[in-house]
């Protein structure tokens, strides 16, 4: 009867008892930005489908995407892209076994955060 | 990536592990990630110029071979990477078996369909020159 209390024990990974750490928050953010980028992919296909359809529908879709709300969403997705881009490089490096030390992982984490914001601003400046 | 193979000797001989797959997914996710590093940046370069512009300018941009080929490659690689990534997210968070199967089938169909729609649209634009 070792399993008698199985249902009432807390289940792994015990997320609720951990204080959020930079490594865990950045890992969750990598997932969240990845899921958010699905919306970016849908919007890109929508834009191309509109361009292939004709001028009237293109002007509608292009107008929606460059309205203030559209640009706000696209700016958010642009940051999500650059975050996922740089953090993805960080993950690819980890896959080789390099950069996994606590200090290194903290430094590369901060580099990802700074670079994602900087590149979002650079892209916006280039787009205007 | 290490020079060592991620496949065990047995799996290489038999072709299937206990889960029937696994390393293939892991490798495809990372290979597509590496391909997306240059592809997304090249795509962004032409897309931010065309977005918000006129219909004629957008059409002219993607009638050129280089932006069209980059956009086509993006459709292939981006949707593969997206499908593989969301597959794992669904595996992790959908615990009910029936809901899991439904979500996985939907995931398999949706992104492949959208990729084809994108490829069709870009090809139509590119060949309309």
gemmi code that builds the backbone of each chain (N, CA, C; Angstrom):
import gemmi

chains = {
    "A": [
        ("UNK", (0.834, -1.213, 0.000), (0.000, 0.000, 0.000), (0.869, 1.264, 0.000)),
        ("UNK", (2.005, 1.178, -0.634), (2.912, 2.333, -0.669), (2.326, 3.499, -1.456)),
        ("UNK", (1.396, 3.180, -2.361), (0.863, 4.212, -3.245), (-0.414, 4.863, -2.728)),
        ("UNK", (-0.768, 4.546, -1.466), (-2.096, 4.933, -0.995), (-2.306, 6.446, -0.986)),
        ("UNK", (-1.219, 7.218, -0.771), (-1.371, 8.671, -0.688), (-0.935, 9.392, -1.963)),
        ("UNK", (-0.817, 8.639, -3.050), (-0.296, 9.212, -4.282), (-1.060, 10.465, -4.726)),
        ("UNK", (-2.399, 10.406, -4.612), (-3.236, 11.489, -5.113), (-3.088, 12.793, -4.371)),
        ("UNK", (-2.697, 12.759, -3.099), (-2.679, 13.994, -2.321), (-1.288, 14.621, -2.223)),
        ("UNK", (-0.276, 13.911, -2.756), (1.076, 14.489, -2.680), (1.245, 15.554, -3.759)),
        ("UNK", (2.094, 16.568, -3.488), (2.333, 17.569, -4.542), (3.045, 16.918, -5.727)),
        ("UNK", (2.707, 17.366, -6.919), (3.274, 16.776, -8.126), (4.494, 17.552, -8.598)),
        ("UNK", (5.465, 16.848, -9.104), (6.612, 17.477, -9.735), (6.124, 18.315, -10.911)),
        ("UNK", (6.710, 19.437, -11.276), (7.967, 19.984, -10.775), (7.850, 20.988, -9.638)),
        ("UNK", (6.807, 20.973, -8.831), (6.702, 21.826, -7.635), (6.944, 23.299, -7.949)),
        ("UNK", (6.388, 23.767, -9.075), (6.663, 25.138, -9.507), (6.284, 26.171, -8.453)),
        ("UNK", (5.210, 25.849, -7.678), (4.687, 26.858, -6.759), (5.587, 27.102, -5.556)),
        ("UNK", (6.482, 26.156, -5.229), (7.313, 26.383, -4.040), (8.670, 27.002, -4.394)),
        ("UNK", (8.953, 27.143, -5.697), (10.233, 27.746, -6.081), (10.103, 29.254, -6.224)),
        ("UNK", (11.104, 29.980, -5.716), (11.207, 31.402, -6.009), (11.622, 31.518, -7.479)),
        ("UNK", (10.947, 32.372, -8.257), (11.359, 32.505, -9.664), (12.821, 32.943, -9.753)),
        ("UNK", (13.563, 32.256, -10.608), (14.965, 32.622, -10.822), (15.131, 33.072, -12.259)),
        ("UNK", (16.229, 33.762, -12.532), (16.466, 34.266, -13.883), (16.447, 33.130, -14.900)),
        ("UNK", (17.103, 32.011, -14.559), (17.179, 30.896, -15.507), (15.808, 30.317, -15.813)),
        ("UNK", (14.967, 30.169, -14.774), (13.651, 29.567, -15.000), (12.726, 30.535, -15.726)),
        ("UNK", (12.768, 31.810, -15.342), (11.912, 32.807, -16.002), (12.294, 32.936, -17.474)),
        ("UNK", (13.593, 32.934, -17.768), (14.033, 33.055, -19.163), (13.658, 31.824, -19.977)),
        ("UNK", (13.656, 30.653, -19.324), (13.258, 29.420, -20.001), (11.774, 29.464, -20.365)),
        ("UNK", (10.950, 29.926, -19.405), (9.509, 30.038, -19.657), (9.254, 31.087, -20.750)),
        ("UNK", (10.024, 32.184, -20.696), (9.877, 33.228, -21.714), (10.231, 32.717, -23.109)),
        ("UNK", (11.176, 31.776, -23.190), (11.545, 31.215, -24.494), (10.343, 30.476, -25.094)),
        ("UNK", (9.651, 29.726, -24.243), (8.432, 29.035, -24.677), (7.341, 30.017, -25.061)),
        ("UNK", (7.092, 30.990, -24.172), (6.011, 31.950, -24.420), (6.251, 32.735, -25.707)),
        ("UNK", (7.503, 33.181, -25.930), (7.790, 33.928, -27.152), (7.640, 33.015, -28.374)),
        ("UNK", (8.008, 31.737, -28.228), (7.845, 30.780, -29.322), (6.379, 30.614, -29.706)),
        ("UNK", (5.522, 30.484, -28.681), (4.078, 30.351, -28.935), (3.534, 31.647, -29.556)),
        ("UNK", (3.991, 32.801, -29.030), (3.538, 34.094, -29.562), (3.938, 34.243, -31.026)),
        ("UNK", (5.106, 33.700, -31.393), (5.589, 33.843, -32.772), (4.740, 33.043, -33.761)),
        ("UNK", (3.922, 32.115, -33.244), (2.945, 31.442, -34.116), (1.986, 32.483, -34.697)),
        ("UNK", (1.627, 33.484, -33.878), (0.758, 34.572, -34.352), (1.462, 35.377, -35.445)),
        ("UNK", (2.763, 35.616, -35.254), (3.528, 36.336, -36.270), (3.515, 35.568, -37.586)),
        ("UNK", (3.676, 34.242, -37.505), (3.684, 33.404, -38.711), (2.335, 33.482, -39.431)),
        ("UNK", (1.244, 33.454, -38.645), (-0.101, 33.557, -39.224), (-0.270, 34.913, -39.921)),
        ("UNK", (0.179, 35.989, -39.255), (0.045, 37.334, -39.826), (0.846, 37.472, -41.119)),
        ("UNK", (2.040, 36.861, -41.179), (2.873, 36.938, -42.384), (2.166, 36.252, -43.558)),
        ("UNK", (1.590, 35.064, -43.292), (0.871, 34.338, -44.348), (-0.366, 35.127, -44.790)),
        ("UNK", (-1.055, 35.733, -43.819), (-2.235, 36.546, -44.128), (-1.857, 37.687, -45.062)),
        ("UNK", (-0.735, 38.340, -44.761), (-0.257, 39.475, -45.559), (0.082, 39.017, -46.977)),
        ("UNK", (0.773, 37.879, -47.117), (1.125, 37.363, -48.456), (-0.121, 36.919, -49.219)),
        ("UNK", (-1.068, 36.289, -48.512), (-2.317, 35.862, -49.161), (-3.065, 37.089, -49.688)),
        ("UNK", (-3.055, 38.177, -48.914), (-3.709, 39.419, -49.326), (-3.016, 40.022, -50.542)),
        ("UNK", (-1.680, 39.982, -50.526), (-0.911, 40.528, -51.650), (-1.186, 39.732, -52.929)),
        ("UNK", (-1.399, 38.423, -52.779), (-1.683, 37.579, -53.938), (-3.124, 37.740, -54.410)),
        ("UNK", (-3.998, 38.202, -53.507), (-5.424, 38.314, -53.850), (-5.713, 39.535, -54.727)),
        ("UNK", (-5.191, 40.698, -54.320), (-5.430, 41.897, -55.121), (-5.322, 43.165, -54.304)),
        ("UNK", (-5.356, 44.334, -54.957), (-5.097, 45.608, -54.278), (-6.098, 45.955, -53.177)),
        ("UNK", (-7.379, 45.658, -53.378), (-8.382, 46.062, -52.382), (-8.183, 45.311, -51.067)),
        ("UNK", (-8.035, 43.971, -51.156), (-7.850, 43.173, -49.939), (-6.483, 43.447, -49.313)),
        ("UNK", (-5.480, 43.679, -50.153), (-4.149, 44.000, -49.612), (-4.193, 45.279, -48.786)),
        ("UNK", (-4.880, 46.315, -49.323), (-4.961, 47.583, -48.594), (-5.652, 47.403, -47.245)),
        ("UNK", (-6.649, 46.505, -47.200), (-7.341, 46.229, -45.938), (-6.384, 45.566, -44.935)),
        ("UNK", (-5.736, 44.463, -45.353), (-4.843, 43.714, -44.447), (-3.634, 44.559, -44.054)),
        ("UNK", (-3.028, 45.199, -45.038), (-1.872, 46.061, -44.789), (-2.261, 47.201, -43.838)),
        ("UNK", (-3.499, 47.693, -43.995), (-4.007, 48.758, -43.129), (-4.216, 48.289, -41.699)),
        ("UNK", (-4.772, 47.081, -41.550), (-4.971, 46.512, -40.207), (-3.620, 46.339, -39.517)),
        ("UNK", (-2.640, 45.802, -40.268), (-1.339, 45.501, -39.660), (-0.534, 46.748, -39.337)),
        ("UNK", (-0.829, 47.866, -40.037), (-0.089, 49.101, -39.744), (-0.965, 50.137, -39.030)),
        ("UNK", (-2.139, 49.698, -38.520), (-2.911, 50.570, -37.627), (-2.150, 50.673, -36.303)),
        ("UNK", (-2.563, 51.574, -35.414), (-1.797, 51.714, -34.154), (-1.829, 50.424, -33.344)),
        ("UNK", (-2.999, 49.736, -33.379), (-3.091, 48.467, -32.646), (-2.233, 47.388, -33.316)),
        ("UNK", (-2.288, 47.363, -34.659), (-1.479, 46.412, -35.426), (0.008, 46.611, -35.169)),
        ("UNK", (0.432, 47.873, -35.196), (1.855, 48.171, -34.977), (2.285, 47.835, -33.550)),
        ("UNK", (1.357, 48.021, -32.592), (1.652, 47.677, -31.193), (1.895, 46.165, -31.072)),
        ("UNK", (0.989, 45.386, -31.695), (1.131, 43.920, -31.677), (2.413, 43.507, -32.396)),
        ("UNK", (2.672, 44.099, -33.573), (3.868, 43.750, -34.344), (5.148, 44.103, -33.589)),
        ("UNK", (5.120, 45.231, -32.850), (6.296, 45.620, -32.060), (6.552, 44.594, -30.950)),
        ("UNK", (5.476, 44.154, -30.298), (5.590, 43.105, -29.282), (6.144, 41.817, -29.870)),
        ("UNK", (5.644, 41.460, -31.054), (6.098, 40.234, -31.719), (7.548, 40.374, -32.192)),
        ("UNK", (7.922, 41.602, -32.561), (9.309, 41.860, -32.977), (10.266, 41.615, -31.802)),
        ("UNK", (9.868, 42.098, -30.606), (10.695, 41.827, -29.432), (10.722, 40.323, -29.137)),
        ("UNK", (9.539, 39.666, -29.241), (9.470, 38.214, -29.017), (10.410, 37.482, -29.976)),
        ("UNK", (10.442, 37.962, -31.230), (11.343, 37.351, -32.213), (12.804, 37.493, -31.805)),
        ("UNK", (13.212, 38.704, -31.482), (14.633, 38.906, -31.135), (15.011, 38.181, -29.851)),
        ("UNK", (14.089, 38.115, -28.881), (14.345, 37.352, -27.660), (14.561, 35.873, -27.996)),
        ("UNK", (13.610, 35.311, -28.793), (13.668, 33.889, -29.158), (14.912, 33.606, -30.005)),
        ("UNK", (15.280, 34.586, -30.840), (16.462, 34.488, -31.708), (17.737, 34.366, -30.859)),
        ("UNK", (17.958, 35.328, -29.949), (19.194, 35.329, -29.156), (19.189, 34.229, -28.088)),
        ("UNK", (18.033, 34.008, -27.469), (17.988, 32.941, -26.472), (18.117, 31.566, -27.146)),
        ("UNK", (17.650, 31.491, -28.413), (17.811, 30.256, -29.183), (19.276, 29.955, -29.428)),
        ("UNK", (20.066, 31.001, -29.748), (21.520, 30.833, -29.921), (22.137, 30.329, -28.615)),
        ("UNK", (21.638, 30.908, -27.478), (22.119, 30.505, -26.149), (21.835, 29.017, -25.914)),
        ("UNK", (20.626, 28.587, -26.311), (20.274, 27.172, -26.151), (21.111, 26.270, -27.059)),
        ("UNK", (21.341, 26.706, -28.301), (22.160, 25.905, -29.232), (23.575, 25.739, -28.689)),
        ("UNK", (24.087, 26.808, -28.041), (25.424, 26.733, -27.452), (25.418, 25.756, -26.272)),
        ("UNK", (24.363, 25.824, -25.464), (24.246, 24.889, -24.336), (24.218, 23.440, -24.822)),
        ("UNK", (23.579, 23.224, -25.993), (23.479, 21.859, -26.528), (24.846, 21.255, -26.834)),
        ("UNK", (25.851, 22.101, -27.052), (27.201, 21.590, -27.293), (27.909, 21.280, -25.972)),
        ("UNK", (27.276, 21.657, -24.836), (27.882, 21.440, -23.530), (28.628, 22.662, -23.014)),
        ("UNK", (28.648, 23.738, -23.796), (29.386, 24.949, -23.404), (28.461, 25.963, -22.737)),
        ("UNK", (29.037, 26.801, -21.872), (28.323, 27.941, -21.301), (27.301, 27.599, -20.231)),
        ("UNK", (27.416, 26.406, -19.639), (26.403, 25.963, -18.680), (26.708, 26.352, -17.230)),
        ("UNK", (27.880, 26.921, -16.983), (28.213, 27.357, -15.624), (27.253, 28.441, -15.148)),
        ("UNK", (27.066, 28.556, -13.826), (26.079, 29.489, -13.279), (26.376, 30.933, -13.695)),
        ("UNK", (27.651, 31.339, -13.526), (28.042, 32.704, -13.881), (27.873, 32.985, -15.354)),
        ("UNK", (28.337, 32.020, -16.184), (28.227, 32.173, -17.643), (26.776, 32.267, -18.077)),
        ("UNK", (25.931, 31.398, -17.487), (24.517, 31.369, -17.866), (23.820, 32.672, -17.471)),
        ("UNK", (24.208, 33.251, -16.352), (23.655, 34.544, -15.931), (24.075, 35.639, -16.902)),
        ("UNK", (25.365, 35.644, -17.260), (25.872, 36.682, -18.168), (25.225, 36.570, -19.548)),
        ("UNK", (25.139, 35.323, -20.090), (24.530, 35.163, -21.412), (23.043, 35.511, -21.359)),
        ("UNK", (22.408, 35.265, -20.201), (21.004, 35.639, -20.017), (20.806, 37.138, -20.131)),
        ("UNK", (21.663, 37.901, -19.421), (21.575, 39.365, -19.499), (21.881, 39.861, -20.900)),
        ("UNK", (22.831, 39.200, -21.566), (23.167, 39.586, -22.947), (21.946, 39.420, -23.846)),
        ("UNK", (21.199, 38.312, -23.662), (19.988, 38.059, -24.463), (18.962, 39.167, -24.232)),
        ("UNK", (18.752, 39.525, -22.963), (17.740, 40.543, -22.631), (18.123, 41.893, -23.257)),
        ("UNK", (19.392, 42.298, -23.074), (19.848, 43.587, -23.610), (19.782, 43.583, -25.135)),
        ("UNK", (20.310, 42.506, -25.771), (20.335, 42.434, -27.231), (18.919, 42.423, -27.825)),
        ("UNK", (17.985, 41.750, -27.144), (16.626, 41.686, -27.690), (15.990, 43.073, -27.719)),
        ("UNK", (16.227, 43.865, -26.674), (15.669, 45.221, -26.628), (16.371, 46.121, -27.646)),
        ("UNK", (17.702, 46.028, -27.696), (18.478, 46.869, -28.626), (18.081, 46.575, -30.070)),
        ("UNK", (17.994, 45.286, -30.419), (17.674, 44.923, -31.811), (16.232, 45.263, -32.173)),
        ("UNK", (15.328, 45.235, -31.187), (13.944, 45.674, -31.443), (13.945, 47.152, -31.826)),
        ("UNK", (14.689, 47.970, -31.068), (14.774, 49.404, -31.354), (15.447, 49.640, -32.709)),
        ("UNK", (16.558, 48.918, -32.974), (17.273, 49.072, -34.252), (16.350, 48.736, -35.430)),
        ("UNK", (15.588, 47.636, -35.299), (14.679, 47.231, -36.377), (13.593, 48.278, -36.588)),
        ("UNK", (13.051, 48.813, -35.492), (12.007, 49.840, -35.600), (12.544, 51.091, -36.280)),
        ("UNK", (13.777, 51.476, -35.931), (14.396, 52.656, -36.540), (14.601, 52.427, -38.041)),
        ("UNK", (15.054, 51.209, -38.415), (15.269, 50.886, -39.830), (13.944, 50.840, -40.599)),
        ("UNK", (12.874, 50.449, -39.901), (11.573, 50.284, -40.571), (10.911, 51.616, -40.854)),
        ("UNK", (11.227, 52.633, -40.030), (10.564, 53.943, -40.187), (11.156, 54.717, -41.364)),
    ],
    "B": [
        ("UNK", (27.181, 21.600, -31.893), (26.847, 20.173, -31.946), (28.123, 19.326, -31.815)),
        ("UNK", (28.006, 18.296, -31.078), (29.131, 17.386, -30.902), (29.337, 16.563, -32.162)),
        ("UNK", (30.568, 16.078, -32.373), (30.851, 15.236, -33.526), (30.296, 13.838, -33.324)),
        ("UNK", (29.931, 13.520, -32.074), (29.390, 12.195, -31.777), (27.954, 12.084, -32.287)),
        ("UNK", (27.555, 10.895, -32.644), (26.188, 10.671, -33.094), (25.260, 10.582, -31.892)),
        ("UNK", (24.032, 11.125, -32.038), (23.053, 11.014, -30.978), (22.289, 9.698, -31.062)),
        ("UNK", (22.464, 8.948, -32.128), (21.805, 7.644, -32.260), (22.664, 6.580, -31.586)),
        ("UNK", (22.018, 5.672, -30.871), (22.758, 4.537, -30.321), (22.993, 3.529, -31.440)),
        ("UNK", (23.954, 2.627, -31.219), (24.263, 1.617, -32.243), (23.034, 0.779, -32.559)),
        ("UNK", (22.300, 0.415, -31.483), (21.129, -0.441, -31.704), (20.085, 0.274, -32.559)),
        ("UNK", (19.852, 1.546, -32.211), (18.825, 2.287, -32.945), (19.223, 2.425, -34.410)),
        ("UNK", (20.528, 2.587, -34.656), (20.980, 2.738, -36.035), (20.703, 1.450, -36.813)),
        ("UNK", (20.857, 0.315, -36.153), (20.630, -0.978, -36.805), (19.140, -1.228, -36.978)),
        ("UNK", (18.369, -1.030, -35.891), (16.949, -1.390, -35.911), (16.091, -0.294, -36.540)),
        ("UNK", (16.590, 0.932, -36.501), (15.848, 2.042, -37.093), (14.820, 2.659, -36.172)),
        ("UNK", (14.398, 1.956, -35.134), (13.379, 2.476, -34.233), (13.780, 2.254, -32.785)),
        ("UNK", (13.560, 3.286, -31.956), (13.745, 3.125, -30.524), (12.429, 2.733, -29.898)),
        ("UNK", (12.387, 2.752, -28.577), (11.179, 2.307, -27.885), (9.999, 3.243, -28.154)),
        ("UNK", (10.302, 4.534, -28.347), (9.240, 5.495, -28.637), (9.004, 5.631, -30.137)),
        ("UNK", (9.728, 4.845, -30.925), (9.690, 4.854, -32.394), (10.332, 6.098, -33.016)),
        ("UNK", (10.525, 7.139, -32.225), (11.193, 8.342, -32.721), (11.683, 9.139, -31.520)),
        ("UNK", (12.330, 10.247, -31.749), (12.786, 11.063, -30.630), (13.988, 11.886, -31.007)),
        ("UNK", (15.104, 11.218, -31.321), (16.315, 11.944, -31.709), (16.063, 12.723, -33.001)),
        ("UNK", (15.249, 12.151, -33.875), (14.917, 12.824, -35.134), (14.250, 14.161, -34.879)),
        ("UNK", (13.318, 14.199, -33.910), (12.628, 15.444, -33.547), (13.621, 16.446, -32.964)),
        ("UNK", (14.438, 15.971, -32.046), (15.426, 16.837, -31.366), (16.364, 17.476, -32.399)),
        ("UNK", (16.864, 16.639, -33.311), (17.793, 17.137, -34.335), (17.096, 18.105, -35.280)),
        ("UNK", (15.887, 17.753, -35.740), (15.167, 18.605, -36.692), (14.865, 19.975, -36.084)),
        ("UNK", (14.541, 19.995, -34.781), (14.263, 21.260, -34.104), (15.491, 22.166, -34.117)),
        ("UNK", (16.662, 21.564, -33.903), (17.884, 22.367, -33.837), (18.447, 22.736, -35.207)),
        ("UNK", (18.332, 21.823, -36.149), (18.791, 22.135, -37.515), (17.921, 23.253, -38.105)),
        ("UNK", (16.590, 23.156, -37.886), (15.709, 24.216, -38.392), (15.990, 25.532, -37.660)),
        ("UNK", (16.336, 25.472, -36.379), (16.680, 26.685, -35.622), (17.886, 27.372, -36.237)),
        ("UNK", (18.897, 26.580, -36.574), (20.113, 27.161, -37.167), (19.825, 27.754, -38.543)),
        ("UNK", (18.982, 27.076, -39.326), (18.623, 27.590, -40.649), (17.847, 28.896, -40.535)),
        ("UNK", (17.053, 29.020, -39.451), (16.222, 30.216, -39.279), (17.036, 31.441, -38.870)),
        ("UNK", (18.230, 31.246, -38.324), (19.034, 32.404, -37.901), (19.287, 33.343, -39.081)),
        ("UNK", (19.885, 32.864, -40.202), (20.029, 33.769, -41.346), (18.702, 34.067, -42.051)),
        ("UNK", (17.836, 33.051, -42.171), (16.590, 33.219, -42.946), (15.684, 34.313, -42.385)),
        ("UNK", (15.484, 34.316, -41.059), (14.571, 35.296, -40.462), (15.115, 36.717, -40.619)),
        ("UNK", (16.433, 36.862, -40.469), (17.026, 38.198, -40.584), (16.916, 38.699, -42.029)),
        ("UNK", (17.208, 37.819, -42.995), (17.086, 38.193, -44.412), (15.636, 38.531, -44.762)),
        ("UNK", (14.694, 37.745, -44.234), (13.286, 37.996, -44.514), (12.843, 39.334, -43.923)),
        ("UNK", (13.218, 39.556, -42.664), (12.852, 40.796, -41.971), (13.330, 42.017, -42.769)),
        ("UNK", (14.509, 41.874, -43.360), (15.124, 42.976, -44.121), (14.219, 43.416, -45.276)),
        ("UNK", (13.646, 42.462, -46.026), (12.762, 42.853, -47.139), (11.345, 43.157, -46.637)),
        ("UNK", (10.906, 42.444, -45.592), (9.515, 42.567, -45.143), (9.230, 43.925, -44.505)),
        ("UNK", (10.153, 44.436, -43.681), (9.887, 45.731, -43.035), (9.873, 46.863, -44.062)),
        ("UNK", (10.498, 46.634, -45.225), (10.437, 47.634, -46.294), (9.106, 47.597, -47.021)),
        ("UNK", (8.548, 46.390, -47.174), (7.307, 46.224, -47.947), (6.065, 46.468, -47.099)),
        ("UNK", (6.147, 46.163, -45.796), (4.994, 46.309, -44.900), (4.618, 47.791, -44.760)),
        ("UNK", (3.337, 48.077, -44.956), (2.871, 49.450, -44.790), (3.051, 50.294, -46.041)),
        ("UNK", (3.693, 49.715, -47.068), (3.869, 50.434, -48.321), (2.692, 50.210, -49.250)),
        ("UNK", (2.855, 50.614, -50.514), (1.766, 50.460, -51.479), (1.710, 49.028, -52.004)),
        ("UNK", (0.550, 48.676, -52.571), (0.355, 47.362, -53.182), (1.387, 47.128, -54.281)),
        ("UNK", (1.607, 48.147, -55.119), (2.532, 48.023, -56.255), (3.961, 47.766, -55.767)),
        ("UNK", (4.364, 48.500, -54.720), (5.729, 48.346, -54.194), (5.930, 46.965, -53.576)),
        ("UNK", (4.908, 46.493, -52.803), (4.995, 45.173, -52.172), (5.085, 44.087, -53.239)),
        ("UNK", (4.253, 44.243, -54.278), (4.251, 43.285, -55.383), (5.622, 43.264, -56.074)),
        ("UNK", (6.166, 44.459, -56.327), (7.468, 44.570, -57.007), (8.574, 43.913, -56.183)),
        ("UNK", (8.500, 44.090, -54.843), (9.523, 43.505, -53.960), (9.550, 41.989, -54.098)),
        ("UNK", (8.356, 41.357, -53.998), (8.328, 39.896, -53.982), (8.233, 39.280, -55.375)),
        ("UNK", (8.294, 40.124, -56.411), (8.472, 39.607, -57.767), (9.952, 39.440, -58.087)),
        ("UNK", (10.797, 40.043, -57.227), (12.243, 39.855, -57.391), (12.619, 38.483, -56.845)),
        ("UNK", (13.558, 37.775, -57.516), (13.864, 36.396, -57.113), (14.406, 36.258, -55.689)),
        ("UNK", (15.297, 37.150, -55.271), (15.941, 36.966, -53.964), (14.957, 37.099, -52.785)),
        ("UNK", (14.141, 38.166, -52.729), (13.162, 38.211, -51.629), (12.142, 37.070, -51.698)),
        ("UNK", (11.763, 36.658, -52.925), (10.777, 35.579, -53.069), (11.337, 34.243, -52.569)),
        ("UNK", (12.578, 33.938, -52.941), (13.186, 32.660, -52.516), (13.385, 32.638, -50.997)),
        ("UNK", (13.818, 33.773, -50.430), (13.971, 33.841, -48.964), (12.619, 33.614, -48.277)),
        ("UNK", (11.567, 34.243, -48.808), (10.231, 34.085, -48.216), (9.736, 32.643, -48.347)),
        ("UNK", (10.005, 32.010, -49.487), (9.604, 30.605, -49.687), (10.342, 29.682, -48.716)),
        ("UNK", (11.654, 29.889, -48.593), (12.441, 29.075, -47.650), (11.949, 29.266, -46.219)),
        ("UNK", (11.588, 30.528, -45.895), (11.073, 30.819, -44.554), (9.807, 30.007, -44.278)),
        ("UNK", (8.911, 29.946, -45.256), (7.665, 29.182, -45.090), (7.967, 27.714, -44.759)),
        ("UNK", (8.905, 27.129, -45.496), (9.265, 25.722, -45.274), (9.851, 25.509, -43.882)),
        ("UNK", (10.863, 26.313, -43.533), (11.641, 26.051, -42.313), (10.915, 26.568, -41.073)),
        ("UNK", (10.312, 27.770, -41.171), (9.640, 28.366, -40.012), (8.480, 27.491, -39.535)),
        ("UNK", (7.661, 27.010, -40.487), (6.496, 26.229, -40.075), (6.886, 24.843, -39.556)),
        ("UNK", (7.995, 24.318, -40.038), (8.499, 23.051, -39.496), (8.954, 23.248, -38.040)),
        ("UNK", (9.729, 24.320, -37.824), (10.237, 24.640, -36.484), (9.074, 24.911, -35.525)),
        ("UNK", (8.088, 25.647, -36.015), (6.912, 26.000, -35.215), (6.111, 24.758, -34.834)),
        ("UNK", (5.900, 23.866, -35.812), (5.140, 22.634, -35.573), (5.848, 21.744, -34.548)),
        ("UNK", (7.160, 21.595, -34.686), (7.927, 20.755, -33.759), (7.914, 21.343, -32.348)),
        ("UNK", (8.031, 22.672, -32.268), (8.043, 23.342, -30.967), (6.701, 23.219, -30.266)),
        ("UNK", (5.617, 23.500, -30.995), (4.285, 23.434, -30.389), (3.901, 21.997, -30.045)),
        ("UNK", (4.433, 21.032, -30.806), (4.196, 19.612, -30.482), (4.647, 19.313, -29.042)),
        ("UNK", (5.834, 19.820, -28.681), (6.369, 19.580, -27.335), (5.559, 20.334, -26.285)),
        ("UNK", (5.139, 21.562, -26.621), (4.313, 22.342, -25.686), (3.018, 21.589, -25.395)),
        ("UNK", (2.383, 21.032, -26.438), (1.143, 20.261, -26.264), (1.420, 18.995, -25.445)),
        ("UNK", (2.525, 18.303, -25.758), (2.896, 17.096, -24.997), (3.019, 17.411, -23.510)),
        ("UNK", (3.570, 18.602, -23.197), (3.827, 18.960, -21.803), (2.582, 19.406, -21.049)),
        ("UNK", (1.663, 20.106, -21.714), (0.587, 20.775, -20.972), (-0.793, 20.173, -21.157)),
        ("UNK", (-1.005, 19.337, -22.172), (-2.333, 18.729, -22.350), (-2.270, 17.307, -21.777)),
        ("UNK", (-2.910, 17.115, -20.622), (-2.746, 15.838, -19.924), (-3.798, 14.804, -20.340)),
        ("UNK", (-4.999, 15.253, -20.733), (-6.049, 14.318, -21.145), (-5.677, 13.668, -22.480)),
        ("UNK", (-5.768, 12.336, -22.537), (-5.281, 11.612, -23.718), (-6.019, 11.992, -25.000)),
        ("UNK", (-7.343, 12.050, -24.945), (-8.121, 12.383, -26.143), (-7.837, 13.811, -26.610)),
        ("UNK", (-7.792, 14.723, -25.641), (-7.497, 16.123, -25.970), (-6.092, 16.247, -26.559)),
        ("UNK", (-5.158, 15.449, -26.007), (-3.775, 15.419, -26.498), (-3.742, 15.003, -27.971)),
        ("UNK", (-4.454, 13.917, -28.304), (-4.478, 13.417, -29.687), (-5.093, 14.447, -30.625)),
        ("UNK", (-6.212, 15.032, -30.190), (-6.884, 16.053, -31.018), (-5.956, 17.230, -31.271)),
        ("UNK", (-5.314, 17.699, -30.204), (-4.428, 18.861, -30.331), (-3.237, 18.536, -31.233)),
        ("UNK", (-2.700, 17.317, -31.118), (-1.541, 16.939, -31.945), (-1.915, 16.848, -33.422)),
        ("UNK", (-3.089, 16.298, -33.705), (-3.533, 16.190, -35.103), (-3.762, 17.594, -35.683)),
        ("UNK", (-4.423, 18.446, -34.869), (-4.656, 19.830, -35.292), (-3.340, 20.546, -35.555)),
        ("UNK", (-2.360, 20.296, -34.674), (-1.033, 20.907, -34.817), (-0.357, 20.453, -36.113)),
        ("UNK", (-0.484, 19.163, -36.419), (0.128, 18.617, -37.635), (-0.494, 19.221, -38.890)),
        ("UNK", (-1.829, 19.394, -38.857), (-2.531, 19.870, -40.056), (-2.398, 21.381, -40.256)),
        ("UNK", (-2.554, 22.143, -39.152), (-2.632, 23.602, -39.255), (-1.402, 24.217, -39.908)),
        ("UNK", (-0.211, 23.867, -39.387), (0.996, 24.571, -39.820), (1.442, 24.132, -41.212)),
        ("UNK", (1.161, 22.873, -41.551), (1.455, 22.421, -42.914), (0.535, 23.126, -43.905)),
        ("UNK", (-0.740, 23.273, -43.522), (-1.694, 23.961, -44.395), (-1.284, 25.424, -44.594)),
        ("UNK", (-0.956, 26.101, -43.480), (-0.558, 27.507, -43.569), (0.716, 27.667, -44.397)),
        ("UNK", (1.632, 26.717, -44.275), (2.867, 26.776, -45.065), (2.539, 26.697, -46.553)),
        ("UNK", (1.617, 25.801, -46.907), (1.226, 25.653, -48.316), (0.520, 26.918, -48.812)),
        ("UNK", (-0.348, 27.493, -47.975), (-1.035, 28.738, -48.351), (0.000, 29.839, -48.614)),
        ("UNK", (0.974, 29.947, -47.719), (2.033, 30.952, -47.870), (2.859, 30.722, -49.125)),
        ("UNK", (3.244, 29.470, -49.355), (4.053, 29.135, -50.533), (3.262, 29.416, -51.816)),
        ("UNK", (1.993, 29.049, -51.817), (1.143, 29.296, -52.981), (1.050, 30.801, -53.259)),
        ("UNK", (0.805, 31.580, -52.209), (0.665, 33.034, -52.369), (1.957, 33.658, -52.891)),
        ("UNK", (3.092, 33.274, -52.301), (4.379, 33.861, -52.715), (4.698, 33.458, -54.157)),
        ("UNK", (4.427, 32.189, -54.515), (4.682, 31.719, -55.880), (3.812, 32.488, -56.883)),
        ("UNK", (2.548, 32.682, -56.510), (1.618, 33.423, -57.387), (2.138, 34.854, -57.625)),
        ("UNK", (2.589, 35.492, -56.529), (3.123, 36.855, -56.621), (4.383, 36.867, -57.496)),
        ("UNK", (5.304, 35.921, -57.198), (6.597, 35.890, -57.883), (6.427, 35.637, -59.384)),
        ("UNK", (5.486, 34.757, -59.740), (5.308, 34.393, -61.154), (4.361, 35.338, -61.891)),
        ("UNK", (3.799, 36.321, -61.161), (2.878, 37.256, -61.807), (3.614, 38.392, -62.506)),
        ("UNK", (4.943, 38.384, -62.397), (5.745, 39.475, -62.989), (5.617, 39.490, -64.521)),
    ],
}
model = gemmi.Model(1)
for chain_id, residues in chains.items():
    chain = gemmi.Chain(chain_id)
    for i, (resn, *xyz) in enumerate(residues, 1):
        res = gemmi.Residue()
        res.name, res.seqid = resn, gemmi.SeqId(i, " ")
        for name, pos in zip(("N", "CA", "C"), xyz):
            atom = gemmi.Atom()
            atom.name, atom.element = name, gemmi.Element(name[0])
            atom.pos, atom.b_iso = gemmi.Position(*pos), 0.0
            res.add_atom(atom)
        chain.add_residue(res)
    model.add_chain(chain)
structure = gemmi.Structure()
structure.add_model(model)
structure.setup_entities()
